[in-house]
Amino acid sequence: MVSLLLEEGANVDAEGGPYGNALYAAAYEGHKATVKLLIEYGADVNALGGEYGCALQAAAVKGNDAVVELLVRYGADVNVTGGKHGSALQGAIIGKQEAIAEFLIEMGA
């Protein structure tokens, strides 16, 4: 469904709803394939919005390690601040996601 909407010209960075945007929602829910598809269609990996501030913090706090790695590989800023926990690293720590916290530190957080 997402690919069909994007193929038909849907705005990949449209804002709205409780998640803020589609990339944030996919990252929060751990839908790696959808995250990758949205990025391939030009989604802003550093877009701000939603409860956790950005897709990276949302994925980190939920323990979606594959999504965290994908977002970072495509340029997500590991030091962006905002949202419920302040940063992706703080979100990972609060969410007890030790491996993600270690990865973010290795990436410069």
Gaussian input, Z-matrix of N, CA and C with variables (Angstrom, degrees):
# hf/3-21g

backbone

0 1
 N
 C     1     B1
 C     2     B2     1     A1
 N     3     B3     2     A2     1     D1
 C     4     B4     3     A3     2     D2
 C     5     B5     4     A4     3     D3
 N     6     B6     5     A5     4     D4
 C     7     B7     6     A6     5     D5
 C     8     B8     7     A7     6     D6
 N     9     B9     8     A8     7     D7
 C    10    B10     9     A9     8     D8
 C    11    B11    10    A10     9     D9
 N    12    B12    11    A11    10    D10
 C    13    B13    12    A12    11    D11
 C    14    B14    13    A13    12    D12
 N    15    B15    14    A14    13    D13
 C    16    B16    15    A15    14    D14
 C    17    B17    16    A16    15    D15
 N    18    B18    17    A17    16    D16
 C    19    B19    18    A18    17    D17
 C    20    B20    19    A19    18    D18
 N    21    B21    20    A20    19    D19
 C    22    B22    21    A21    20    D20
 C    23    B23    22    A22    21    D21
 N    24    B24    23    A23    22    D22
 C    25    B25    24    A24    23    D23
 C    26    B26    25    A25    24    D24
 N    27    B27    26    A26    25    D25
 C    28    B28    27    A27    26    D26
 C    29    B29    28    A28    27    D27
 N    30    B30    29    A29    28    D28
 C    31    B31    30    A30    29    D29
 C    32    B32    31    A31    30    D30
 N    33    B33    32    A32    31    D31
 C    34    B34    33    A33    32    D32
 C    35    B35    34    A34    33    D33
 N    36    B36    35    A35    34    D34
 C    37    B37    36    A36    35    D35
 C    38    B38    37    A37    36    D36
 N    39    B39    38    A38    37    D37
 C    40    B40    39    A39    38    D38
 C    41    B41    40    A40    39    D39
 N    42    B42    41    A41    40    D40
 C    43    B43    42    A42    41    D41
 C    44    B44    43    A43    42    D42
 N    45    B45    44    A44    43    D43
 C    46    B46    45    A45    44    D44
 C    47    B47    46    A46    45    D45
 N    48    B48    47    A47    46    D46
 C    49    B49    48    A48    47    D47
 C    50    B50    49    A49    48    D48
 N    51    B51    50    A50    49    D49
 C    52    B52    51    A51    50    D50
 C    53    B53    52    A52    51    D51
 N    54    B54    53    A53    52    D52
 C    55    B55    54    A54    53    D53
 C    56    B56    55    A55    54    D54
 N    57    B57    56    A56    55    D55
 C    58    B58    57    A57    56    D56
 C    59    B59    58    A58    57    D57
 N    60    B60    59    A59    58    D58
 C    61    B61    60    A60    59    D59
 C    62    B62    61    A61    60    D60
 N    63    B63    62    A62    61    D61
 C    64    B64    63    A63    62    D62
 C    65    B65    64    A64    63    D63
 N    66    B66    65    A65    64    D64
 C    67    B67    66    A66    65    D65
 C    68    B68    67    A67    66    D66
 N    69    B69    68    A68    67    D67
 C    70    B70    69    A69    68    D68
 C    71    B71    70    A70    69    D69
 N    72    B72    71    A71    70    D70
 C    73    B73    72    A72    71    D71
 C    74    B74    73    A73    72    D72
 N    75    B75    74    A74    73    D73
 C    76    B76    75    A75    74    D74
 C    77    B77    76    A76    75    D75
 N    78    B78    77    A77    76    D76
 C    79    B79    78    A78    77    D77
 C    80    B80    79    A79    78    D78
 N    81    B81    80    A80    79    D79
 C    82    B82    81    A81    80    D80
 C    83    B83    82    A82    81    D81
 N    84    B84    83    A83    82    D82
 C    85    B85    84    A84    83    D83
 C    86    B86    85    A85    84    D84
 N    87    B87    86    A86    85    D85
 C    88    B88    87    A87    86    D86
 C    89    B89    88    A88    87    D87
 N    90    B90    89    A89    88    D88
 C    91    B91    90    A90    89    D89
 C    92    B92    91    A91    90    D90
 N    93    B93    92    A92    91    D91
 C    94    B94    93    A93    92    D92
 C    95    B95    94    A94    93    D93
 N    96    B96    95    A95    94    D94
 C    97    B97    96    A96    95    D95
 C    98    B98    97    A97    96    D96
 N    99    B99    98    A98    97    D97
 C   100   B100    99    A99    98    D98
 C   101   B101   100   A100    99    D99
 N   102   B102   101   A101   100   D100
 C   103   B103   102   A102   101   D101
 C   104   B104   103   A103   102   D102
 N   105   B105   104   A104   103   D103
 C   106   B106   105   A105   104   D104
 C   107   B107   106   A106   105   D105
 N   108   B108   107   A107   106   D106
 C   109   B109   108   A108   107   D107
 C   110   B110   109   A109   108   D108
 N   111   B111   110   A110   109   D109
 C   112   B112   111   A111   110   D110
 C   113   B113   112   A112   111   D111
 N   114   B114   113   A113   112   D112
 C   115   B115   114   A114   113   D113
 C   116   B116   115   A115   114   D114
 N   117   B117   116   A116   115   D115
 C   118   B118   117   A117   116   D116
 C   119   B119   118   A118   117   D117
 N   120   B120   119   A119   118   D118
 C   121   B121   120   A120   119   D119
 C   122   B122   121   A121   120   D120
 N   123   B123   122   A122   121   D121
 C   124   B124   123   A123   122   D122
 C   125   B125   124   A124   123   D123
 N   126   B126   125   A125   124   D124
 C   127   B127   126   A126   125   D125
 C   128   B128   127   A127   126   D126
 N   129   B129   128   A128   127   D127
 C   130   B130   129   A129   128   D128
 C   131   B131   130   A130   129   D129
 N   132   B132   131   A131   130   D130
 C   133   B133   132   A132   131   D131
 C   134   B134   133   A133   132   D132
 N   135   B135   134   A134   133   D133
 C   136   B136   135   A135   134   D134
 C   137   B137   136   A136   135   D135
 N   138   B138   137   A137   136   D136
 C   139   B139   138   A138   137   D137
 C   140   B140   139   A139   138   D138
 N   141   B141   140   A140   139   D139
 C   142   B142   141   A141   140   D140
 C   143   B143   142   A142   141   D141
 N   144   B144   143   A143   142   D142
 C   145   B145   144   A144   143   D143
 C   146   B146   145   A145   144   D144
 N   147   B147   146   A146   145   D145
 C   148   B148   147   A147   146   D146
 C   149   B149   148   A148   147   D147
 N   150   B150   149   A149   148   D148
 C   151   B151   150   A150   149   D149
 C   152   B152   151   A151   150   D150
 N   153   B153   152   A152   151   D151
 C   154   B154   153   A153   152   D152
 C   155   B155   154   A154   153   D153
 N   156   B156   155   A155   154   D154
 C   157   B157   156   A156   155   D155
 C   158   B158   157   A157   156   D156
 N   159   B159   158   A158   157   D157
 C   160   B160   159   A159   158   D158
 C   161   B161   160   A160   159   D159
 N   162   B162   161   A161   160   D160
 C   163   B163   162   A162   161   D161
 C   164   B164   163   A163   162   D162
 N   165   B165   164   A164   163   D163
 C   166   B166   165   A165   164   D164
 C   167   B167   166   A166   165   D165
 N   168   B168   167   A167   166   D166
 C   169   B169   168   A168   167   D167
 C   170   B170   169   A169   168   D168
 N   171   B171   170   A170   169   D169
 C   172   B172   171   A171   170   D170
 C   173   B173   172   A172   171   D171
 N   174   B174   173   A173   172   D172
 C   175   B175   174   A174   173   D173
 C   176   B176   175   A175   174   D174
 N   177   B177   176   A176   175   D175
 C   178   B178   177   A177   176   D176
 C   179   B179   178   A178   177   D177
 N   180   B180   179   A179   178   D178
 C   181   B181   180   A180   179   D179
 C   182   B182   181   A181   180   D180
 N   183   B183   182   A182   181   D181
 C   184   B184   183   A183   182   D182
 C   185   B185   184   A184   183   D183
 N   186   B186   185   A185   184   D184
 C   187   B187   186   A186   185   D185
 C   188   B188   187   A187   186   D186
 N   189   B189   188   A188   187   D187
 C   190   B190   189   A189   188   D188
 C   191   B191   190   A190   189   D189
 N   192   B192   191   A191   190   D190
 C   193   B193   192   A192   191   D191
 C   194   B194   193   A193   192   D192
 N   195   B195   194   A194   193   D193
 C   196   B196   195   A195   194   D194
 C   197   B197   196   A196   195   D195
 N   198   B198   197   A197   196   D196
 C   199   B199   198   A198   197   D197
 C   200   B200   199   A199   198   D198
 N   201   B201   200   A200   199   D199
 C   202   B202   201   A201   200   D200
 C   203   B203   202   A202   201   D201
 N   204   B204   203   A203   202   D202
 C   205   B205   204   A204   203   D203
 C   206   B206   205   A205   204   D204
 N   207   B207   206   A206   205   D205
 C   208   B208   207   A207   206   D206
 C   209   B209   208   A208   207   D207
 N   210   B210   209   A209   208   D208
 C   211   B211   210   A210   209   D209
 C   212   B212   211   A211   210   D210
 N   213   B213   212   A212   211   D211
 C   214   B214   213   A213   212   D212
 C   215   B215   214   A214   213   D213
 N   216   B216   215   A215   214   D214
 C   217   B217   216   A216   215   D215
 C   218   B218   217   A217   216   D216
 N   219   B219   218   A218   217   D217
 C   220   B220   219   A219   218   D218
 C   221   B221   220   A220   219   D219
 N   222   B222   221   A221   220   D220
 C   223   B223   222   A222   221   D221
 C   224   B224   223   A223   222   D222
 N   225   B225   224   A224   223   D223
 C   226   B226   225   A225   224   D224
 C   227   B227   226   A226   225   D225
 N   228   B228   227   A227   226   D226
 C   229   B229   228   A228   227   D227
 C   230   B230   229   A229   228   D228
 N   231   B231   230   A230   229   D229
 C   232   B232   231   A231   230   D230
 C   233   B233   232   A232   231   D231
 N   234   B234   233   A233   232   D232
 C   235   B235   234   A234   233   D233
 C   236   B236   235   A235   234   D234
 N   237   B237   236   A236   235   D235
 C   238   B238   237   A237   236   D236
 C   239   B239   238   A238   237   D237
 N   240   B240   239   A239   238   D238
 C   241   B241   240   A240   239   D239
 C   242   B242   241   A241   240   D240
 N   243   B243   242   A242   241   D241
 C   244   B244   243   A243   242   D242
 C   245   B245   244   A244   243   D243
 N   246   B246   245   A245   244   D244
 C   247   B247   246   A246   245   D245
 C   248   B248   247   A247   246   D246
 N   249   B249   248   A248   247   D247
 C   250   B250   249   A249   248   D248
 C   251   B251   250   A250   249   D249
 N   252   B252   251   A251   250   D250
 C   253   B253   252   A252   251   D251
 C   254   B254   253   A253   252   D252
 N   255   B255   254   A254   253   D253
 C   256   B256   255   A255   254   D254
 C   257   B257   256   A256   255   D255
 N   258   B258   257   A257   256   D256
 C   259   B259   258   A258   257   D257
 C   260   B260   259   A259   258   D258
 N   261   B261   260   A260   259   D259
 C   262   B262   261   A261   260   D260
 C   263   B263   262   A262   261   D261
 N   264   B264   263   A263   262   D262
 C   265   B265   264   A264   263   D263
 C   266   B266   265   A265   264   D264
 N   267   B267   266   A266   265   D265
 C   268   B268   267   A267   266   D266
 C   269   B269   268   A268   267   D267
 N   270   B270   269   A269   268   D268
 C   271   B271   270   A270   269   D269
 C   272   B272   271   A271   270   D270
 N   273   B273   272   A272   271   D271
 C   274   B274   273   A273   272   D272
 C   275   B275   274   A274   273   D273
 N   276   B276   275   A275   274   D274
 C   277   B277   276   A276   275   D275
 C   278   B278   277   A277   276   D276
 N   279   B279   278   A278   277   D277
 C   280   B280   279   A279   278   D278
 C   281   B281   280   A280   279   D279
 N   282   B282   281   A281   280   D280
 C   283   B283   282   A282   281   D281
 C   284   B284   283   A283   282   D282
 N   285   B285   284   A284   283   D283
 C   286   B286   285   A285   284   D284
 C   287   B287   286   A286   285   D285
 N   288   B288   287   A287   286   D286
 C   289   B289   288   A288   287   D287
 C   290   B290   289   A289   288   D288
 N   291   B291   290   A290   289   D289
 C   292   B292   291   A291   290   D290
 C   293   B293   292   A292   291   D291
 N   294   B294   293   A293   292   D292
 C   295   B295   294   A294   293   D293
 C   296   B296   295   A295   294   D294
 N   297   B297   296   A296   295   D295
 C   298   B298   297   A297   296   D296
 C   299   B299   298   A298   297   D297
 N   300   B300   299   A299   298   D298
 C   301   B301   300   A300   299   D299
 C   302   B302   301   A301   300   D300
 N   303   B303   302   A302   301   D301
 C   304   B304   303   A303   302   D302
 C   305   B305   304   A304   303   D303
 N   306   B306   305   A305   304   D304
 C   307   B307   306   A306   305   D305
 C   308   B308   307   A307   306   D306
 N   309   B309   308   A308   307   D307
 C   310   B310   309   A309   308   D308
 C   311   B311   310   A310   309   D309
 N   312   B312   311   A311   310   D310
 C   313   B313   312   A312   311   D311
 C   314   B314   313   A313   312   D312
 N   315   B315   314   A314   313   D313
 C   316   B316   315   A315   314   D314
 C   317   B317   316   A316   315   D315
 N   318   B318   317   A317   316   D316
 C   319   B319   318   A318   317   D317
 C   320   B320   319   A319   318   D318
 N   321   B321   320   A320   319   D319
 C   322   B322   321   A321   320   D320
 C   323   B323   322   A322   321   D321
 N   324   B324   323   A323   322   D322
 C   325   B325   324   A324   323   D323
 C   326   B326   325   A325   324   D324

   B1=1.4370
   B2=1.5261
   B3=1.3317
   B4=1.4648
   B5=1.5164
   B6=1.3302
   B7=1.4680
   B8=1.5224
   B9=1.3092
   B10=1.4634
   B11=1.5295
   B12=1.3086
   B13=1.4668
   B14=1.5258
   B15=1.3216
   B16=1.4606
   B17=1.5207
   B18=1.3258
   B19=1.4695
   B20=1.5218
   B21=1.3230
   B22=1.4650
   B23=1.5285
   B24=1.3341
   B25=1.4535
   B26=1.5126
   B27=1.3190
   B28=1.4666
   B29=1.5263
   B30=1.3201
   B31=1.4621
   B32=1.5256
   B33=1.3190
   B34=1.4585
   B35=1.5307
   B36=1.3142
   B37=1.4583
   B38=1.5291
   B39=1.3288
   B40=1.4683
   B41=1.5259
   B42=1.3137
   B43=1.4595
   B44=1.5213
   B45=1.3336
   B46=1.4465
   B47=1.5096
   B48=1.2860
   B49=1.4552
   B50=1.5161
   B51=1.3203
   B52=1.4623
   B53=1.5258
   B54=1.3264
   B55=1.4572
   B56=1.5219
   B57=1.2917
   B58=1.4552
   B59=1.5102
   B60=1.3417
   B61=1.4638
   B62=1.5307
   B63=1.3160
   B64=1.4693
   B65=1.5247
   B66=1.3397
   B67=1.4658
   B68=1.5270
   B69=1.3010
   B70=1.4635
   B71=1.5326
   B72=1.3272
   B73=1.4670
   B74=1.5204
   B75=1.3256
   B76=1.4657
   B77=1.5261
   B78=1.3312
   B79=1.4622
   B80=1.5248
   B81=1.3123
   B82=1.4614
   B83=1.5303
   B84=1.3179
   B85=1.4653
   B86=1.5256
   B87=1.3360
   B88=1.4610
   B89=1.5124
   B90=1.3138
   B91=1.4629
   B92=1.5275
   B93=1.3343
   B94=1.4640
   B95=1.5222
   B96=1.3153
   B97=1.4699
   B98=1.5270
   B99=1.3149
   B100=1.4661
   B101=1.5196
   B102=1.3195
   B103=1.4656
   B104=1.5235
   B105=1.3263
   B106=1.4716
   B107=1.5235
   B108=1.2984
   B109=1.4630
   B110=1.5285
   B111=1.3093
   B112=1.4616
   B113=1.5290
   B114=1.3164
   B115=1.4666
   B116=1.5234
   B117=1.3241
   B118=1.4695
   B119=1.5236
   B120=1.3191
   B121=1.4669
   B122=1.5336
   B123=1.3249
   B124=1.4535
   B125=1.5097
   B126=1.3190
   B127=1.4674
   B128=1.5228
   B129=1.3142
   B130=1.4602
   B131=1.5241
   B132=1.3359
   B133=1.4647
   B134=1.5253
   B135=1.3249
   B136=1.4587
   B137=1.5272
   B138=1.3364
   B139=1.4691
   B140=1.5258
   B141=1.3141
   B142=1.4596
   B143=1.5189
   B144=1.3308
   B145=1.4498
   B146=1.5112
   B147=1.2896
   B148=1.4541
   B149=1.5207
   B150=1.2911
   B151=1.4647
   B152=1.5260
   B153=1.3313
   B154=1.4606
   B155=1.5234
   B156=1.3046
   B157=1.4567
   B158=1.5090
   B159=1.3235
   B160=1.4644
   B161=1.5281
   B162=1.3100
   B163=1.4623
   B164=1.5270
   B165=1.3386
   B166=1.4639
   B167=1.5276
   B168=1.3157
   B169=1.4644
   B170=1.5280
   B171=1.3212
   B172=1.4670
   B173=1.5248
   B174=1.3294
   B175=1.4636
   B176=1.5239
   B177=1.3327
   B178=1.4646
   B179=1.5209
   B180=1.3165
   B181=1.4598
   B182=1.5307
   B183=1.3237
   B184=1.4697
   B185=1.5301
   B186=1.3399
   B187=1.4610
   B188=1.5118
   B189=1.3083
   B190=1.4690
   B191=1.5277
   B192=1.3425
   B193=1.4578
   B194=1.5214
   B195=1.3127
   B196=1.4674
   B197=1.5254
   B198=1.3130
   B199=1.4683
   B200=1.5253
   B201=1.3202
   B202=1.4666
   B203=1.5216
   B204=1.3299
   B205=1.4636
   B206=1.5226
   B207=1.3105
   B208=1.4657
   B209=1.5276
   B210=1.3119
   B211=1.4620
   B212=1.5294
   B213=1.3252
   B214=1.4647
   B215=1.5234
   B216=1.3200
   B217=1.4702
   B218=1.5250
   B219=1.3116
   B220=1.4644
   B221=1.5306
   B222=1.3231
   B223=1.4518
   B224=1.5097
   B225=1.3204
   B226=1.4655
   B227=1.5267
   B228=1.3107
   B229=1.4612
   B230=1.5263
   B231=1.3320
   B232=1.4636
   B233=1.5249
   B234=1.3182
   B235=1.4632
   B236=1.5207
   B237=1.3289
   B238=1.4646
   B239=1.5300
   B240=1.3210
   B241=1.4612
   B242=1.5224
   B243=1.3192
   B244=1.4510
   B245=1.5091
   B246=1.2804
   B247=1.4570
   B248=1.5228
   B249=1.2923
   B250=1.4621
   B251=1.5299
   B252=1.3364
   B253=1.4623
   B254=1.5233
   B255=1.3060
   B256=1.4562
   B257=1.5107
   B258=1.3258
   B259=1.4664
   B260=1.5240
   B261=1.3201
   B262=1.4653
   B263=1.5253
   B264=1.3312
   B265=1.4634
   B266=1.5269
   B267=1.3105
   B268=1.4634
   B269=1.5266
   B270=1.3232
   B271=1.4567
   B272=1.5153
   B273=1.3325
   B274=1.4624
   B275=1.5262
   B276=1.3192
   B277=1.4669
   B278=1.5272
   B279=1.3168
   B280=1.4664
   B281=1.5275
   B282=1.3461
   B283=1.4548
   B284=1.5207
   B285=1.3430
   B286=1.4691
   B287=1.5302
   B288=1.3316
   B289=1.4665
   B290=1.5292
   B291=1.3321
   B292=1.4661
   B293=1.5254
   B294=1.3184
   B295=1.4678
   B296=1.5259
   B297=1.3160
   B298=1.4654
   B299=1.5254
   B300=1.3188
   B301=1.4648
   B302=1.5230
   B303=1.3178
   B304=1.4646
   B305=1.5243
   B306=1.3203
   B307=1.4673
   B308=1.5275
   B309=1.3199
   B310=1.4662
   B311=1.5251
   B312=1.3152
   B313=1.4686
   B314=1.5244
   B315=1.3277
   B316=1.4692
   B317=1.5251
   B318=1.3303
   B319=1.4646
   B320=1.5302
   B321=1.3384
   B322=1.4575
   B323=1.5120
   B324=1.3202
   B325=1.4779
   B326=1.5136
   A1=110.96
   A2=117.64
   A3=120.75
   A4=110.33
   A5=116.34
   A6=118.89
   A7=111.02
   A8=118.10
   A9=121.39
   A10=110.58
   A11=116.77
   A12=120.44
   A13=111.34
   A14=116.28
   A15=119.70
   A16=111.48
   A17=116.17
   A18=120.31
   A19=111.32
   A20=116.69
   A21=121.30
   A22=112.64
   A23=116.02
   A24=119.71
   A25=116.94
   A26=117.74
   A27=119.67
   A28=110.09
   A29=116.56
   A30=122.08
   A31=109.01
   A32=116.15
   A33=121.65
   A34=112.29
   A35=117.53
   A36=121.12
   A37=113.25
   A38=117.30
   A39=120.38
   A40=109.44
   A41=115.97
   A42=121.57
   A43=110.87
   A44=114.95
   A45=120.41
   A46=111.59
   A47=116.16
   A48=121.75
   A49=112.56
   A50=116.31
   A51=120.75
   A52=114.26
   A53=117.78
   A54=120.47
   A55=113.19
   A56=118.85
   A57=121.33
   A58=112.99
   A59=117.14
   A60=121.11
   A61=109.97
   A62=115.75
   A63=120.84
   A64=112.49
   A65=117.51
   A66=120.04
   A67=110.31
   A68=116.42
   A69=121.45
   A70=109.87
   A71=117.06
   A72=121.19
   A73=111.26
   A74=116.70
   A75=120.81
   A76=110.93
   A77=117.06
   A78=121.19
   A79=110.65
   A80=116.85
   A81=122.49
   A82=111.06
   A83=116.04
   A84=120.86
   A85=113.32
   A86=117.72
   A87=121.24
   A88=115.13
   A89=117.54
   A90=121.86
   A91=110.09
   A92=115.48
   A93=121.88
   A94=112.49
   A95=118.07
   A96=120.83
   A97=111.04
   A98=117.04
   A99=120.54
   A100=110.46
   A101=117.52
   A102=121.17
   A103=109.51
   A104=116.59
   A105=120.81
   A106=110.67
   A107=117.69
   A108=121.91
   A109=110.78
   A110=117.16
   A111=120.79
   A112=111.10
   A113=116.76
   A114=120.48
   A115=110.35
   A116=116.58
   A117=120.22
   A118=111.65
   A119=117.00
   A120=121.53
   A121=111.92
   A122=116.01
   A123=119.91
   A124=117.27
   A125=118.00
   A126=119.57
   A127=110.45
   A128=116.14
   A129=122.74
   A130=108.78
   A131=116.86
   A132=120.50
   A133=112.71
   A134=116.75
   A135=120.67
   A136=113.19
   A137=116.66
   A138=120.13
   A139=109.48
   A140=115.56
   A141=121.16
   A142=110.72
   A143=115.40
   A144=120.94
   A145=111.28
   A146=116.66
   A147=121.96
   A148=112.64
   A149=116.06
   A150=122.84
   A151=113.13
   A152=116.80
   A153=120.49
   A154=113.49
   A155=117.99
   A156=121.51
   A157=116.05
   A158=117.27
   A159=120.97
   A160=109.35
   A161=115.52
   A162=121.26
   A163=111.85
   A164=117.20
   A165=120.22
   A166=111.48
   A167=117.85
   A168=120.22
   A169=110.77
   A170=116.93
   A171=120.55
   A172=110.99
   A173=116.95
   A174=120.99
   A175=110.84
   A176=116.69
   A177=120.94
   A178=111.68
   A179=117.20
   A180=120.73
   A181=111.33
   A182=117.16
   A183=121.28
   A184=112.90
   A185=117.42
   A186=120.23
   A187=114.44
   A188=116.71
   A189=120.73
   A190=109.67
   A191=115.08
   A192=120.88
   A193=114.11
   A194=118.47
   A195=120.46
   A196=110.97
   A197=116.82
   A198=121.28
   A199=109.90
   A200=117.66
   A201=121.12
   A202=109.60
   A203=117.11
   A204=121.26
   A205=111.32
   A206=117.53
   A207=121.66
   A208=110.85
   A209=117.34
   A210=120.93
   A211=111.22
   A212=116.60
   A213=120.28
   A214=110.27
   A215=116.78
   A216=120.56
   A217=111.01
   A218=117.38
   A219=121.22
   A220=112.87
   A221=117.03
   A222=120.09
   A223=118.34
   A224=118.46
   A225=119.11
   A226=109.53
   A227=116.34
   A228=123.11
   A229=109.17
   A230=116.39
   A231=120.03
   A232=112.45
   A233=117.00
   A234=120.75
   A235=114.24
   A236=117.59
   A237=119.19
   A238=108.77
   A239=115.96
   A240=119.68
   A241=110.98
   A242=114.27
   A243=121.12
   A244=110.51
   A245=116.34
   A246=121.42
   A247=113.33
   A248=114.56
   A249=123.20
   A250=113.80
   A251=117.43
   A252=120.30
   A253=113.95
   A254=118.06
   A255=120.93
   A256=115.10
   A257=117.46
   A258=121.53
   A259=109.39
   A260=115.69
   A261=119.96
   A262=110.84
   A263=116.80
   A264=120.15
   A265=110.98
   A266=116.98
   A267=119.62
   A268=110.89
   A269=116.66
   A270=120.37
   A271=111.96
   A272=116.30
   A273=120.61
   A274=110.58
   A275=116.58
   A276=120.52
   A277=110.72
   A278=117.14
   A279=121.11
   A280=110.81
   A281=116.04
   A282=120.84
   A283=114.09
   A284=116.64
   A285=123.04
   A286=112.07
   A287=115.05
   A288=121.91
   A289=108.43
   A290=115.88
   A291=121.95
   A292=113.10
   A293=117.83
   A294=120.47
   A295=111.09
   A296=116.92
   A297=120.33
   A298=109.76
   A299=117.76
   A300=120.90
   A301=110.06
   A302=117.39
   A303=121.20
   A304=110.92
   A305=117.05
   A306=121.08
   A307=110.52
   A308=117.33
   A309=120.95
   A310=111.15
   A311=117.11
   A312=120.60
   A313=109.87
   A314=116.85
   A315=120.59
   A316=111.84
   A317=116.33
   A318=121.42
   A319=112.89
   A320=116.39
   A321=119.60
   A322=117.01
   A323=117.33
   A324=119.47
   A325=110.36
   D1=-44.43
   D2=-179.02
   D3=-61.64
   D4=-44.54
   D5=-179.24
   D6=-62.68
   D7=-38.58
   D8=178.33
   D9=-62.61
   D10=-45.84
   D11=178.79
   D12=-61.26
   D13=-42.53
   D14=179.47
   D15=-66.94
   D16=-41.19
   D17=177.78
   D18=-61.26
   D19=-31.36
   D20=-179.62
   D21=-86.72
   D22=3.74
   D23=173.12
   D24=98.69
   D25=15.42
   D26=177.75
   D27=-59.01
   D28=144.45
   D29=178.52
   D30=-71.61
   D31=112.29
   D32=-175.56
   D33=-64.27
   D34=-24.19
   D35=-179.51
   D36=-108.84
   D37=20.27
   D38=179.66
   D39=-56.74
   D40=138.72
   D41=-178.81
   D42=-105.29
   D43=147.59
   D44=176.31
   D45=152.11
   D46=167.01
   D47=178.11
   D48=74.31
   D49=178.14
   D50=-175.36
   D51=-66.72
   D52=-22.34
   D53=-178.08
   D54=-90.72
   D55=-17.62
   D56=-178.76
   D57=96.49
   D58=-52.39
   D59=176.99
   D60=-157.32
   D61=172.58
   D62=-174.81
   D63=-65.98
   D64=-38.84
   D65=-179.72
   D66=-63.01
   D67=-44.85
   D68=178.07
   D69=-58.45
   D70=-47.74
   D71=-178.80
   D72=-60.34
   D73=-45.96
   D74=-179.67
   D75=-65.09
   D76=-40.02
   D77=179.39
   D78=-65.51
   D79=-44.86
   D80=-179.80
   D81=-60.59
   D82=-41.27
   D83=-177.99
   D84=-84.26
   D85=-5.98
   D86=177.00
   D87=79.75
   D88=24.14
   D89=-179.01
   D90=-87.94
   D91=81.30
   D92=-174.09
   D93=-57.14
   D94=-45.01
   D95=-178.43
   D96=-61.86
   D97=-39.59
   D98=178.76
   D99=-69.20
   D100=-40.49
   D101=176.49
   D102=-57.92
   D103=-47.62
   D104=-179.52
   D105=-61.96
   D106=-43.68
   D107=179.39
   D108=-61.09
   D109=-46.33
   D110=179.72
   D111=-61.87
   D112=-41.08
   D113=177.58
   D114=-63.85
   D115=-42.88
   D116=178.95
   D117=-61.50
   D118=-27.41
   D119=177.75
   D120=-90.14
   D121=6.70
   D122=172.98
   D123=98.73
   D124=14.21
   D125=178.69
   D126=-59.17
   D127=141.36
   D128=179.34
   D129=-79.08
   D130=108.99
   D131=-177.27
   D132=-68.41
   D133=-13.40
   D134=179.66
   D135=-109.96
   D136=15.41
   D137=179.05
   D138=-60.65
   D139=139.13
   D140=-179.33
   D141=-101.27
   D142=144.57
   D143=178.12
   D144=152.08
   D145=171.41
   D146=178.91
   D147=76.79
   D148=171.87
   D149=-175.81
   D150=-57.07
   D151=-40.05
   D152=-176.45
   D153=-95.11
   D154=5.71
   D155=172.95
   D156=88.38
   D157=-39.04
   D158=-179.74
   D159=-161.47
   D160=166.95
   D161=-178.06
   D162=-61.10
   D163=-38.31
   D164=-177.99
   D165=-63.67
   D166=-45.88
   D167=179.17
   D168=-64.94
   D169=-39.35
   D170=179.21
   D171=-62.37
   D172=-44.93
   D173=179.18
   D174=-66.86
   D175=-38.81
   D176=-177.92
   D177=-65.00
   D178=-47.76
   D179=-177.05
   D180=-66.85
   D181=-30.17
   D182=179.76
   D183=-84.60
   D184=-8.35
   D185=178.12
   D186=82.03
   D187=23.34
   D188=-179.68
   D189=-88.11
   D190=75.65
   D191=-172.11
   D192=-60.64
   D193=-40.30
   D194=179.74
   D195=-64.16
   D196=-35.64
   D197=178.08
   D198=-71.26
   D199=-41.72
   D200=177.10
   D201=-56.99
   D202=-49.33
   D203=-179.71
   D204=-61.33
   D205=-41.15
   D206=179.23
   D207=-63.85
   D208=-46.69
   D209=179.56
   D210=-60.05
   D211=-44.02
   D212=179.59
   D213=-65.04
   D214=-42.59
   D215=178.75
   D216=-58.67
   D217=-32.74
   D218=-179.66
   D219=-95.45
   D220=16.72
   D221=169.60
   D222=101.16
   D223=10.05
   D224=177.08
   D225=-62.23
   D226=134.71
   D227=-179.25
   D228=-77.42
   D229=113.83
   D230=-177.70
   D231=-71.14
   D232=-10.35
   D233=-178.33
   D234=-110.16
   D235=9.46
   D236=178.86
   D237=-63.00
   D238=140.97
   D239=-178.21
   D240=-114.58
   D241=155.49
   D242=179.72
   D243=133.82
   D244=-176.86
   D245=177.49
   D246=74.30
   D247=-177.44
   D248=-173.18
   D249=-56.67
   D250=-38.53
   D251=-174.41
   D252=-109.85
   D253=2.32
   D254=175.65
   D255=92.61
   D256=-41.86
   D257=179.04
   D258=-159.69
   D259=168.29
   D260=178.25
   D261=-63.87
   D262=-40.03
   D263=179.01
   D264=-62.76
   D265=-46.35
   D266=178.19
   D267=-63.10
   D268=-37.60
   D269=177.21
   D270=-63.14
   D271=-42.25
   D272=178.74
   D273=-63.45
   D274=-41.92
   D275=179.91
   D276=-65.95
   D277=-46.62
   D278=179.40
   D279=-63.14
   D280=-37.13
   D281=178.69
   D282=-80.63
   D283=3.64
   D284=179.80
   D285=59.54
   D286=39.39
   D287=-179.84
   D288=-103.21
   D289=76.00
   D290=-172.56
   D291=-59.68
   D292=-45.15
   D293=-178.83
   D294=-62.94
   D295=-38.60
   D296=178.70
   D297=-68.62
   D298=-41.71
   D299=177.77
   D300=-59.46
   D301=-44.87
   D302=178.77
   D303=-62.42
   D304=-42.94
   D305=178.35
   D306=-60.81
   D307=-46.42
   D308=-179.17
   D309=-62.25
   D310=-38.72
   D311=176.68
   D312=-64.19
   D313=-43.57
   D314=177.05
   D315=-59.99
   D316=-30.24
   D317=-179.44
   D318=-87.21
   D319=2.90
   D320=174.06
   D321=107.96
   D322=5.56
   D323=179.26
   D324=-72.15

